[in-house]
């Protein structure tokens, strides 16, 4: 009797399923979809493709980054392995790849944070080298999720029906991908940088308490404006004293928005402030005065912490709030009239300009993995050992995960 691989290919898509990846695998006879449990059931050809993809990634991680393939079942068990063998085997025992139910878990250590970051980048390059052989273009997108860690999400653009899709942004001109809190580390072109600097002048702008209304009233481009957002943050409490509130004014170019996650991270690292939130009108009046809709970076009260986004750097002859109701100030120049601390606090949003000259638009992505640098969430312990020369610690930690199932859904059977 001739044996054949079970491959129930069909022309019919699974009922009520809109995920293109699921539909493609089911039609190819590589998987079945259980609508009741939401599970993807891999059939022989799908399982073979998943195993091959997993093996290719493991092989690349070992060859390029030295990750050792193990079967441990938990990050804590991997930590135990590293503690046991690092004295004798040194770097060979410091990076691991563990396969757990259609997912690769990565965990490693290096002598310091810089080397840990380099190890994470090597691992990312190894994964990308395998995925380039597939039919889908993947990108690692950096974002900020915690105070001590940097995350790089593995994304591919997907359709609106994708299971567990993440919302983000893609440049329609060059294809660059961003998430809402991704670092905007590219230069933003400023209009008028070669123009002569104008003198500041206050003009009456009744009712123009939004950027759109201001641009319409003065007939100017949005890039010529500065947007202000006002917040309240809390100082660290002292013994026997309640936490004091601090007013925070953040400024971005008119066509940008503020990322509260980025701003909160900056304020905590720079001023030790926490509990960031949007200021309510009564406390805004109490802390800053009647400036709602007309706040600007020139002439702020001394009690206000001001932060400018990098999108304002080098701006000349722009329009900003005059810090009094119904008035704006023209001819403002960064560096001459205002120069508060600069930081990356802008959030990506539809219309955010790309350095290629295009603009970002909303898109959905299939997140298939992530690499992080920084302390692990599973353990606060630091890997250390005592060698022949004395005590030595390895505080630089990195790790991550790669979903073989989601990669298979994105790449098909390539």
PENOR-V199275 format. One record per backbone hydrogen bond with DSSP energy under -0.5 kcal/mol. NH is the residue of the N-H (numbers start at 1). CO is the residue of the C=O. Records with the same first field share a line. If there is no record, write none. Layout:
BEGIN
NH->CO + CO
END
This chain:
BEGIN
7->5
9->7
10->27
17->14
18->16
20->18
23->19
24->20
25->21
26->22
27->23
28->24
29->26
30->25
31->25
32->41
34->32 + 39
35->33
38->34
39->34
41->32 + 39
42->40
43->30
45->6
47->43
48->44
49->45
50->46
51->47
52->48
53->49
54->50
55->51
56->52
57->53
58->54
59->55
60->56
61->57
62->58
63->59
64->60
65->61
66->62
67->61
68->95
70->97
78->74
79->75
80->76
81->77
82->78
83->79
84->80
85->81
86->82
89->85
90->86
92->89
93->90
94->91
96->107
97->68
98->105
99->70
100->98 + 103
104->402
105->98 + 103
106->400
107->96
108->398
109->94
110->396
116->112
117->113
118->114
119->115
120->116
121->117
122->118
123->119
124->120
125->121
126->122
127->123
128->124
129->125
130->126 + 127
131->127
132->128
133->130
134->131
138->136
139->155
141->139 + 153
142->140
143->151
144->181
145->143
146->149
150->373
151->143
152->371
153->141
154->369
155->139 + 153
156->366
158->364
162->159
165->162
166->365
168->363
169->178
170->361
171->176
172->170 + 359
175->171
178->169
182->179
185->183
189->187
193->190
195->192
201->330
203->328
205->326
208->205
209->207
214->210
215->211
216->212
217->213
218->214
219->215
220->215
224->221
225->222
226->319
227->252
229->250
231->248
232->277
233->246
234->274
235->244
241->238
246->233
247->303
248->231
249->305
250->229 + 248
251->307
252->227
254->222 + 225
256->253
257->347
259->345
260->258
263->259
264->260
265->261
266->262
267->263
268->264
269->265
270->266
271->267
272->267 + 268
273->267
274->234
277->232
279->230
284->280
285->281
286->282
287->283
288->284
289->284
291->289
294->291
299->297
304->301
305->247
306->304
307->249
308->341
309->251
310->343
312->309
313->310
315->312
316->191
318->332
319->224
320->329
321->295
322->327
323->294
324->294
325->290
327->324
328->203
329->320
330->201
332->318
334->315
335->338
336->333
337->333
338->333
341->306
343->308
345->343
347->257
348->180
351->360
352->349
354->358
357->354
360->352
361->170
363->168
364->158
365->166
366->156
367->365
368->154 + 366
369->154
370->401
371->152
372->399
373->150
374->397
383->381
385->392
387->385 + 390
390->387
392->385
394->383
395->111
396->110
397->395
398->108
399->372
400->106
401->370
402->104
403->368
404->102 + 402
405->102
407->403
408->404
409->405
410->406
411->407
412->408
414->411
END
